[in-house]
Structures are given as structure tokens and as C-alpha cells.
Amino acid sequence: MARNRIIYNVQGLFVSPYSGEQNPTTDYYLSGYQILKRIEKVQNFNYGIDNNRINLEGFASKKNIFRGLASQPTVNFTFSYTPDGFTNENRLNFDTANFLSSIQAPMFSGLCQDNSIVDKKDFYLVINNNDNDLLGNYPLTDYFINPNGVNDVIDPNSPNYSLLYFQNSYLTKYSFSVNLGEVPSVEQTYIADNIIFYISGSGVNYTTLNVQSGNQNIENTKLIIPKNINPSDLSGQNILLPGDASVTFYRNPSHYSTNIISSIPENYTAGGLITKVGNTFTKNLTDGYDAQVYSSIGYSNNMYVEGSVNSSLKLALFGLSTNPTINVSYENINYAWFVGAGGGIRIYENGIDILGLLGLYTPANKFRIEYDGITVTYFLDGVAMRSVNVPIPNATYYFNSSLANIGASISVNYGTFNNIQYYNDTIQSLDYSLSFDRQNLRSLNYKFPQGRNINFPVNCDLNMSFITEENFNGSFFDTLNRDDDYNIVVDFNNCRNGVFPSKFIFSGARFNNINYNSSIGTNKTANLSFNFDIDPDFGNRGVFASGNVLYAQSTNNPLLGTESAVNYELSASQITLIPENFTAGGLITKVGNTFTKNLTDAYDAQVYSSIGYNTNMYMDATINSSLKLALFGLSTNPTINTSFENINYAWAAMPGGGLRIYENGIDLGIVYVIYTPSNKPRIEYDGTTVTYFLDGVPVRSVKVPIPNQTYYFDSALYNIGASISVNYGVGYNLSWRTQNVPLQY
């Protein structure tokens, strides 16, 4: 009987890959199909359809002379989910992988480009047509990652699902919130051009909307709802607890002229090696570390040095030094920006290259270093690139530089600022939201918008609360008068059990207000509000994000890959072998990896391997013969005899067509399927557990009596004509892990 209500456990949300995301060079590719990407831990999904109706009145009539639609209906939907790092954002193609590159891209940079292939998305709400849970629990295998056919990856219950297809969906709002003792939440809102309903999730062709005619274009690809890989080792806490998060403020030096003191270094090497015009210093006469510019005035906190390099392909360094008079070498600069003769930008500390190449120099680059008495922070074009604590707090530092090549030229100044210094209080709550207002690109001869471009700038509100003792020192009104930009780093990497570690940098944030609350019996709290904007022409402002993203990890290979489509990448098994031993005398014939029984009906012939494994072993086969008795599986000693009783864990194809499991000669009593040659039975052994798979679905797991005991491939062919095509080997020990790589700043 059909279900008369829809409840949360029967629904799931998926997004389709963008054009070209799945291709023959990537995992999760199957020619002629689109493999959908699952959105994890969805909490709710709401949608509605709106008509833009016109009611036209006219003289001589009390009723409307026209009641009709001014345009096609619009579809709006909102969903929320509980985040674990940025797995969902990664699958939605937001930029959360900037820690893998020296170029840091804002989280929403892909959406902000006109005609971006990642801005327009297709979502699918999958509904199970009975009351059973939508989620299964399928293993992560190389067949799933690199499928040979549909059955390797498709959810076998897909024919029982219904689909709601939200076509041409554009993000209009993204919000994130987390509060102490509560589950974090992300909410996204989209506007879509169209909605389509399918009564089955199997055999559905991917369609695109012709925005001019309003017709559906049926593509030559079909949709696949993938099996759910349900990693049990990611079931840890997902609640923010005390001490789990911290926030740090860095002043973003966008307004250089507002510093209270701005000085030009007064000392430079004489003898014509350095010439000075205003605040510009140029190297002459020789190539070598024999000339410097430095200051006699130093500061123990709130110090900055800033400058630009005017010369192309000339080696120059400038920064902070505790004693610039020791020598003129770059090794005497404790914290330095470095522009090399090859044009590379680097950070040097005490003569050592710290981060490697950070980019290539242009005359527009603005270099800055700030020192607050405890921490030195490097800024490149207003973006904090690195922070490091000094060995002696409040030590005095001076401006220093080293110019090596003839023609090397820097324009520099240094000084001190009366800056508000925020303390690193423990965060209690955080929320931010961005609204992407869009302009519909309409035309008289188009039924649907040709696009929905974002109206810039995109403004964002950031709110935080803390339990506080003191939140700042310094002159508050001086800070307000300067109206500085801040880089605010919110770090959740202290969370336990590897769940929800993530880091945000809100770059270019400006202070709105601060409110203190204190009352009897409660802690004093401070609520801070900031505002920042996103502009695609200024990539150093906005939200930068890094954190946990699921991937498949192997004990043999530390990192097989990062996500490309449905779940996570897995290379093919390391070793794939064909059993080298089979019964002689013509009882078994071999062609490639196919073995066929001849001459007699009896348990007098086998195929087995001489190579065994004590972990990460697999074997799979195709049984080519119909109604012939054949078994294959694992044996601790296949040379004892040729009987099926010597196979410890075996798939058995019976003369009646049933596929069963035998263990040590005992039938477990279940017919799993009436066998056809398209079925793919498989066995895996991880050192402690043997797992049987049928067509990619696990059907039984059993612990071995002796962990890490060596097992071999073994088989028993009974009937004349019984035939199996087999291979075995060792593969990666696959498990779900998380990657936590902090964003560099």
C-alpha cells in the first residue's frame, strides 16, 4: 500500500555535477551517466512555487479585464544541514580547498564570476516510496570509485524512489551559525527556474531547460542515485563545547595614512651605494649584500613597516630586526619580506625561507609587517599571510632592509599605531550570513531568464559573543576614527573526535558595535558585530574557509585523493593476480583468467593461489556456467585437498542456480540470488573480518578466529563445464578519515 505521508527518514538531497566535472580522467565517471552528489546530514528542506500574476482593471467594468501570468513561475527552496567541516560545501563546488594552493581564493569566488559553470546548479530531492530509511550502508570499494557498470555505483533501491528536480538553481542566501552546547547549522536558499517530478529514480534521463522556448532538452545521459557510504567512524560529537573554538583579530592595513606615526628610515649605506629620494631608496654601483636602509627608532609593540618594491627582477628584502647595525646582510633581518631576482615573493626569517614561493611580484603589490609585542604578522596586499610569535615578548624591533642588485629600489615607511588589541577570548557563539541579490536577465523572446547575475557588492553581517574579562586595550575612539579593516580568524580546530574542525578568515571586516551584558548569577558577555563585503574585483576580501573534508585513506598510501564527485577517490587495487595453480591431467583448462572443469563430475579439481595475504585481501569472480556447481573463496591452506570443505569462506553457485555462502563446508542456508553471469560475487578480508559482497552490496561479515592469519585464493569445481573467471590480490585498506589542513595566514 502506498504511504500516505512523507517523513524525514525517507528523503535525501543530491546535487548534480557541473558540466565536465565527471570525465574519463576522474574517478566517479561512467560514460553516459551523471552520478549525483549527496548532501550530508540534511535537517530540513522547504520549497514553494510563486506565480507572478497580473490583475488588470479597466473602465466600464467592475471585474478584471485580464487575469494572467506576467512571467513563468519561480521556485524557491531552502535547506539546512549539520556541518562536519566543509564536506557539503566542497560537493557544492564552493572554494574550500584553498589550503592546497599558494593562491587563496574566497569561499564564494566561483559564484561571483559571470557565466560561471558552478553558479547554476541542479538539485534532486529523492523520496523513498515506502517508510524505510533512504540511507543504506554500503562499503567503500574500488568498484564504487571506478565503476565498470551501473550496478557498481547505483543505489539498488532507485526504482522505488521518486524525484523532485529543481532545475537551474541559483544561491540567494548562505548562513552559518553555531552556539555553545548546540549543534551547528548551515542554511542555504536558492531560486530555481523550474521543478520536475519523476515517479521513479531509475532510468531517468538528464534534461536541460531551453530558456528561450521553455522546452526540455533530453540529454544522452542518465542520472544515477549513488549508494550511500555511511562511515561509522564519523559519528563523534558535533556540538560546540567550552574551549572548542577561539577567535583572533588582526588589523587589515587598508588605510596606511591613518597610522599615528609614519616615519622614513633615516639611515642608509653611504659611499653612493644607496641613493634616497623622498621615501624611495635605490641600490647603486655593486651587486652584493653590501647596502642597507634601517631606522634608529624602534618599538616594542604596535609597530608596522610597509612598502613597495619598485624594481623588477632585483633582489630586495625589508622587515624587522632587533639590531640592524650588526651587518648589512639579509640574515640579520629577523622577519622580512623578500622579492627575488626571479620575481618570486617569499618570507625570510633570520635568513631562512619559511613558506616557499607565495607568488610573483608586480609593482602593485603592497608589503607590510605588523608587530604587536607578541606576534609578527605579514600582510600581502592586505591579506594576512603568516603570524608567528616572537621569542621575547615586547622586545624592541627596528626597520631594516638589504638591497643586493644594482637598481633594486624600495619605497618604505615605518611607525607605530595606537591600535585596539583584542584578546583571544573563548567564543560562545558565531553567526554570519550573506545574501546574494540577483538580477534576472530577461529578453522579450525568452520565456525564462537567460541568467541571474549577482548584484555587487554582496554585504555580510558577522556576529560573535564571548564570555569576557576585558576585550581590548588601547584607545577605542582612535580605532573608530580610523575605521580600520580587520582580518578575523575563527578557529574551531579544537573540537573533539575529529568532528567539525574548520577555520574561517573574514577578511576586510569593519567594526559595527559592541554590547556588554552582565547580571547577577551569569557571566559577563560581549556581543560584537562586524560587516564586510564581497567584490569579485577584490579577491583579498570576503570569507576564506578551510577544514575537514572526507576522503578515503589507505594504510599503504596516506592520501589517495580528495573528493571529485560522489564520495571520495580510491585508486584501483595495488595488486591484481590470476591464480597460478590448477589441477592437472586435463581436469581444469585455463584461458586467461578463466578456468573450466572437464572430464568428471566430482570434487576432484581446484584452482588456487600460492600467494597469500594477512590483510587487505580481496577476490572476485564471474561464474560463467549456468546450473553448474562451483565454489571459490578463502582458505588458510588450499593444498590439503580439492574439496569445498577445505575452503573457509566461499561463495557457492549451485546446480539449481542459487548463490549461497559456505563456510568450512557448511551451507549457511540463504539463497542470496538466482545466479546469472552478470552477478559479481566478491570477498574481502581486512585482517580481522571477512566480508561477502554481491553486486557491490555487503551481505555478510564475520570475524576470523585468528586475526591477521594468512589466507589464499581457493576454489572447487564439481560439474563438467563449471567455469569461473577470477582474480585476487591485495588492495588498500579503505576507511573514512578526515583531512584537516589549516588555512595559512
N, C-alpha and C positions, 0 to 999 in steps of 0.2 A: 504494500500500500504506500502511496506517495506520502511524503512528510508534509504536514500542514503548517509548519513553522520553520524558520531558519534561525539557528542559534550559532554562537560564536565558534564552536568547535568544528563546524563543517565548512568554514570559509578560509580562504587563503588569498594573498595578494601577490601578483607577479608583475614584472616589467619586461618588455621585450628588449633584446639587444639593439643598439643603434646600427644603422646601415654599415656593413663592413666590419663590425666588431667580431663576429664569428666568421672565420675564413680558414682555408686549408692550412695556414701557418700557425693556427692557435689550437689549443685544447677546446673541448666542448664544441666541436664542429662536426656536423653531419650534413652532407650535401643534400640540398632540397628541403632542409628543415631549419626552423628557428627554435632554439632551446631557450625557454623563458627563464628569467632570473627571479628567485624567490625573495620577497621582502620578509625579514625575520621579525618575530615577536610583535606582530601587529596587535594593537589593543582595541582599535575601533576603526570603522570605515563608514562614512556617511556620504551620500550623494543626492543630488537633486537636479531637476531639469527645469529650465526657465524659458518661457516664451516672451519675446518682445512684441507685444500686441498693441495695435493702434485702434482706438475707438474714435472714429471721425464723425463729427456732427455737421449739420448744415441747415441753412434757412429752410423754412416751410415744413419741417418735420421734427417731431419730438424724439423720435428714435434715431439711433446712429445710422448714418447713410453708408457707413463702411465699418466693419469689424474684422480685422485681419492681422496677419503677422508681418512685421516690418523686416524681419530677418530670420535666419534659421535659429532654432532653439540653441541655447548654450547649456553645457553640462558642467556642474561644479561638484567636486568631491574633496573630502578631507579624510586623512587617515593619520593615526598616531601609532607609535611603537616605542618599546623599551630598548634603548640602545645598549649594545656591548661594543664600545669603541665606535668604529665607523664602517662596519660591515655593510649596512644598508646604503650609506652614502656612497660607498665605493661601487656598489652594484647599480646605483642610480647615476654613476659617472660624474659625481662631484669630485673635485680635486682634493683628495685626502692623502695622496702619495707623494707630497712634495718633499718629504724627508729622503726620498730616493734620489733626488736631484739637487744639484747646486743652485738651481733656479727655483725659488719658492713661489708657487702660484696660489692666489687666493682660492678659498674653498669653492666659490661660485663662479670662477673665471670662465668655465666652459659655457655657462648660461648667458654670459654677458656679451658674447660675440654674435653679430648679426648672422643669420642663416646657420647657426651652429647646429650640427647634427645631434648634439647631446641635449639641446634645449627642448626639442619636441619629442615627447615620449608616448609610448602606448602601454597602457596598464590593463591587466586582466584580473578581475575578481572571480576566483574559482569557488564553486559551491558544490559540495557533495550532495547528491540527491537522496541520501539516506542520513540517518542520525549518527553515523560513525565519524570518528575523528578524521580530519583530512590528512593529518600528518602520519606518515609511516615511519619506519625505522630501518633504512636500507644502508648497507655497508658502503664505504668509500673504496672503490676498486678501479683498476686501470681501464676496465670496460666502460665504466661510467664517465671517466675523464676523456678517454679516446674511444668513443663508441664506434663499433663496426656496423651496427644496425639500430633500428628504433628501439627494440626491446632492451638494449643495453642501458638506455637512459630514461625512457618514458615511464611515468607512473602507471602501473598496470591497471589502476582503477579509473584512468582517464575517461573511458566511455560512460562512467556513472556520474561524471561531473557536468555541471552547467557553467557557462562562462558569461560574464559581462565584460565587454570590450570597450574601454574608454579610449577613443581614437584622437590622436593629435592633442596630447595633454601638455599644458604649459604650467610651470610652477608659478604661483602667485604669492605664496607665503611660506616661510620656514621659521619655526620657532623651536627653541630648546629650553628646557627648564629642569632644575634639579634642586631638591630641598633636603636638608638633613633628616634622615630617617624615612625618606620616601623614595619610591622607585623613580629614576629619571625618565623623562619623556621627551620625545621629538614629535612635532606635529607638522604636517605638510598639507598645503591646499593647492589644488590645480583647477584650471579651466580647460575643458575639452571641447572639441568640435562636434563630436558625435558619440553615440553609445549604441552598441550592437549586442544582441542576446543570442547565445548559442545553446542548444539543448544538450549538446554533448561536447566533451573536451577532447575527443579523439577524431582525427581526420579533418581537422579544421584548417582551411587554407588561410594564410595570412593575407589580409586585404588592406589596401590603402585608399584614402579618400581623395577623389578628384575634386579639389576645392572650387574648380570652375563650374563643373556640371552638377556636382553633388552625388555623382555615381560612385560605386565601389569598384576599384580595380582589384581583381582577383589575381594574386601573385602565384608564381610557380613554387612556392614554399609552403610547407605545412608547419603548424605550431606543435611543439612538444611541451607538455607539462612534466617537468622532471621529477624523478624520485626524490623524496626528502631524505637528506643525510642528516641524521639527528645526533649530534655529538654529545654524548652523555657527560664528557669531562668538561663541559662548559656550563654546568648547572650551578655554579657558585653564586655568591651573594651579588645582588645588583642594586644595593641600597647604599647611599652615601652615609658613612659613619663618621663620627668625630675623628679628625686627623687625616681623613682621606683626601683632602684637597687643600691647595694653597693658591694664593694669588700674589703676583708681583707686579709692580708698576715701574715702567721705565719711561722717562720723558723722551718723547719723539722730537728731535730737534728740527722742526719745520720752520721755526721763526728765529733764525740766527741773530737778528738785530736786537732782539729783546733781552739778551743777557745783560746783567747789571754791569759787569766789567768785560771789556773786549780790548785786548792788547795785541800789539805786534811784537814778535820776538826782537829783542834789542841786540843780540849777539850773533855774529856770523864770522866765518873764517876770513881772515884778511889776506892781503897779498894779491887781490884780484881774483881769487878762486871763487868768491861769491860776490855778485852784484845785487843791489837792492833798489827797487822802485816801488814806493808805497809798501804794501804788504806782500809783494812778489819778490822771490829770491831765485836767482838763476846761477847755475854752475858754469865755470869757465876753465880754460887752459888745459886741464888734465882729466883723464878717466881714472878714477880710483876713489876709494873711501878716504878721502883726504879733506873733505869740506863738510861743514855742518851749519845749521841755524838752531839757536837754542835761546831759552829765556833765563833771566836771573831771578824772576819771581816764580815761586812755586806755591802750591795749595795742598792742604791736607784733606779737603773734601770739596764737593760741588764744583769740580774743575772740569773744563772741557777744552779740547783742541779740535780745530776743524780746518778744512782746507780743500783745495782742488789742485790737481796736477795738470800743468799747462803744456807739458812737453809729451810728445808721442814717442813711444818706444825708447824712453830714457829711464834709467833706474833711479828711484827716489823712495825714501821712507821717512815717515814722521809719526810722532806719538809722544809717549810719556817716558821720562827717565828720572830715577831718584838722584842721579848725579851726572849731568850731561857734560861735565868738564873732564871726565876721565880720559876719553879719547873721542875721535870723530867717527868711529866705526858704527855700523848698524847694530852690532852685537851689544852695544851699550844702551840701546833703546829697549826698555823693558816691555812696552806694549806699543806696537807700531802697525800702521797701515803701510803696505808695500805695493808699489807698482813697478813691475819688472821691465826689463828692456824688451821683452817679447810682448808686452802689453797686458800681462796677467795681473789680476788683483789677488793679493794674499794678505794674511795676517801673520806677522812675525812677533815672537816674544822671546827676548834675550837671544836673538839671532837664530831662532828655530822657527821654521814654517809650521804653523799649527794645524790649519784646516785644509791645506792644499789650495788648488785654484778655485776661486769664488766667482770668476767671470773675467771678461775682457774690458779693459779700460776705455772710456770715452771721455772727452773733455767736459761733458756734462755731469760726470759723477761727482758727488759730494761726500767727502770722507769726514768722519767725526768720531771722537773718542770721549767718553764721559767717565768721571771718577767721583764716586760719592763718599769716599772714605773707607769703603769696604770692598766695593765691586767696580771693576773696569768694564765698560760696555762699548762695543764697537758698533757704529752705525754706517750703513752704506745707503745713500740716497734716502735717508730717513727710516730705514728698516734696521732693527737691532739684529746683528748677525752673530754676536757672541758675547757672553758675560762670563767673567772669571773673577774670583775673589783674590785680593792682594794678600801677600804673605803677612804683612804687618799693617793692621788697620790704622787709618789716619796718618800713615807715613806721607811725607811731602813729596810731590812729584812736580817735574818741570817739563815744559815743552822741549823737545829735542827732535832733530832730523839728521838725515845723512843723504847727501846727493853724490852719486857716483859718476854719471856720464856728463860730458860736455853738452850743455844745452838743457840739462834737467832743470825744471822750473816748477816751483810750488807757490801758491798764494795761500797764506795761512794767517790765522789768529788764534789766540787762546784767551782764557779768562776764567771767571767764576760766576756762578749764578746763585741766587737765593731761592733755591728750589724746594718745593714741598717734597719731603721724603716719606712715602707711605711705608708703614711696617707690614710685614708678611703675616697678617692675622689669619686664623683658620676660617675658611669660608663656610658659611651656613647655608646659603642658597645662591643660585645664579639663574638668570633667565635672559635670553635675548631673542629678538625676532626681527625678521626682515620681510618687508612687503615689496613684491615685485609688481608694481603697477605697469600694465601693458597697454600698448596702443594697437588696436586692430587695424590691420592694413586691408582695407576694403576697396573693391572696384565694382563698377556698375555691371560688368559682365561676369562677376564671380559670385556664386551663391554663398560661399564660406570665406572667411578671412584668408588672405594669402599668407599671413603670418601674424604673430602677436609679439612685436618687439617691446623690450623693456624700456620704460621711461627712466632716464637717469637724471640726477643721481639716485641711488637706492639708499634710503636712510635706515639706520638701525639703532634701536634702543637697547642698552645693556644695563642691567640692574643686578646689584650684588648686596648681600647682607653679611655682617660679621659680628661675632662676639668680640668686643674690643676693650683694650685698656686705653691706648692712645692710637689714633690712626695716622697722625702725621706730625712732623715738626717743621719749623720754618714759618715764613710769613704767608698766610693763606691769601691775603689780598694781593700780594705780589704775583702769586700764581694766577689769580683771576684776571689781573690786569694784563698778563702776558697771553692768557688764553691758549696755553700750550696744548700740543697733541701728546697723547700717551700711547705707548705700547703696553697693553695689559695682558699678562701671561697668566692663564688659569690652568692649573696642572692637577689632574685627577689621577696621576700615576701612582698614588699611594694605596689605591683600592686593593682589597684582598682577593686572593684566589684567581688573580689574573683576569678579573671581570671588570669591564668598563674603564680600563686605563685609557686616558685620552688627554690631549693638551690643545688648548685654544690660544691663539695670539690675536687679540683685537688691536689692529694697527691703525693709528690715526684717530684714536678715541679722544673726545673732548668732554671735560667735566661739566655736568649739568647741575647736580645738587648733592648734598649730604644731609641726612637727617639722623639724629641720635634719639634713641628711646631707652629710658631707664625707669624702672618702677620697683617697688618692694617685692622681693622674692624672685626676681628674674635677673638675668644677666643684662648688662648694658649692650645694646646692639647699635650698629651703624649701618644705614642703608645708603649706598652710593649709586648714583645714576650717571651714565655716560651716553654719548651719542657719537656715532661715526657713520661714514657713508662709503658706498662702493661706486667706483667710477672706472670703467674699463681702460681709460687712458692713464690711470694712475694705479699700476699693479702693486704698489707697495702699501696700499690701504685696503682695509677690509678684514675678513675673517680668514685666518690661516689655521689649519687643523691637521693634527697627526694623532695616531693612536693605534689601538688594536684593530687588526683586520685578520679574519680567519684565513689560514692556509693549511695545506697538507704538508706534514713534516715527516721525514724518514730518519730512522736511526742510522741509515747508511749515507744519507745525503741531507745535510742540515736544512736546506731550503729547496724544495722542488719548484716553487713558483708562487706568484701572487694571483689573485682572482682575475679571471678573464671573462667568465660568463655565468655559469650556474652556481657552482661552488668553487672549488679550488683545484689548481693544476696538479697533475700527477703524471710523471713520465711512465713509459712502459716498463714492465718488469726488467730487472737488470739482466737476468739470465733466462733464456728460453731454450729448453733442450728437448730432444726426442729420445725416448728410452732406447738404450743401445742393446739390450738383451731380449731375446725371444726364443721360444722353444724351437729346436732344430728338427730335422727329419721331415720337413715339409708341412708340419702341423701349423706353422704360422708363416705367412708370407708378408713381406714388408715392401710398401711403395711410398717413399717419402715418410710422412708421419702416420701413415695408415697401415694398420695391422689386421689381417684377415685369417680366420680359423679355417682349416681344411681337414679332410680325411675322416675324422671321427667326431661323434657326439660324446664328449666326456670332459671331466675336469683334468685334462692332461696337457694343457698348453697355456702359457702365460707370456706376458710382456712385462719387463721390469727394468729398473734402473740400478746402476752401480753407484751412482752419486746420490747421497742423502743430505738432508739439512735438518738442523735442530731448531730452526726458527724461520719465520718469513717465507715459508714454502707454499707453493700453490701447484695445482694440477687441474687441467680442464680437458674436455674431450667432446667430440661429436660421435654419437653411436649411429653408424651408417646403416646397420642392418635392422630390418623390421621383424619382430617376433622371434628374435634370437637372443639367447641368454648370454650376457656379458657383464662383467663387473670390473671396476677399476677404483683405485684409491691409494691409501697409505698403509705401509707395512714396516714394522721395525726390522724384519729380516725376510725379504722376499725369496730367498734361496732355499727355505726349508722345504716347501713343496709347491705344487701348482694349483692347489685347491683354493676356492674362495674363502675357506675358513681361516686361511693364513693372512687375509687382508684385514687389518684392524679397523679401518674406516673406509667404507666403499659405497659408491653409487652402483645400483644393480638394475639393468634393463632386463625384464623378464620375458619369457616366451609369449605371455599373454598381452604384452605391450605396456605393462605397468612399470613405472620408475620408482624404485624403493631404495631405502638405506639399509645396508647390512653392516653390522659391527661384530668382528670376530666370528663370522659365520651365522650370526643371529639376525633374523628379519625383525625390524622394529615395528612392522605391522601397518605401515602407512603407504598407500599408493599416492604419490605426490602428483603424478600426471600420467595420462596415457601417452606414451612417448611418441614423438615424431622426430625426424632428423634435424628439425630446426631448434629443438631444445638444446640448451647449453648447461649441462651439469658441471659443477666446479667444486673443489675442496681447497680450503686454505688452512694453514697451520702456523700459528704465531709463537710457538714455543710453549704455550700453556693451554691453548684452546684450538680445537678443530671445528671449523665452520663449513657447513654444506650450503652451496648456493644453487639455485635453479633459475636460469634466465636472469641472473643478476640479483635475485631476491634471496636473502638468507632464510633457510627453512629449519636449520637446527644447529646448535652449538653445544659442544661437550668438552669438558676438561680432560686432558690426557692424564694418565696415572702418574707419569714421571715427567716433570717439566723439563723442557729442553732436550728431550731424548731425540735421537736421530731417526727420521722416517725416510722411506724410499717410495718411489712410484712402484705400484704393483697392479696386476690385473689377472683375471681368469676368464678365458673364452671357452664356452662349452659347445655350442652348436656349430655345425659346419655352416660357414657363411657369416658367422658373427664377425663384425668388423667395427673397429674403433679408430678414430683419428685423434691422436693425443699429443700433448706436450706437458712439460712440467718445468719447474725451476724455482729460483728464489727471487723474491721481489722486495720492494720497500715495505717496511713495517709502517703502515699508514695509520696515522692518528690525527685528530684535530688538535691544533695548537693555536696560539695567538702570537702575533708579532707586535712588539711594542718598541718602536724606534722614535725617540723624541725628536721633535722639530728643532732644528738648530736656530739659535737666535743670539 
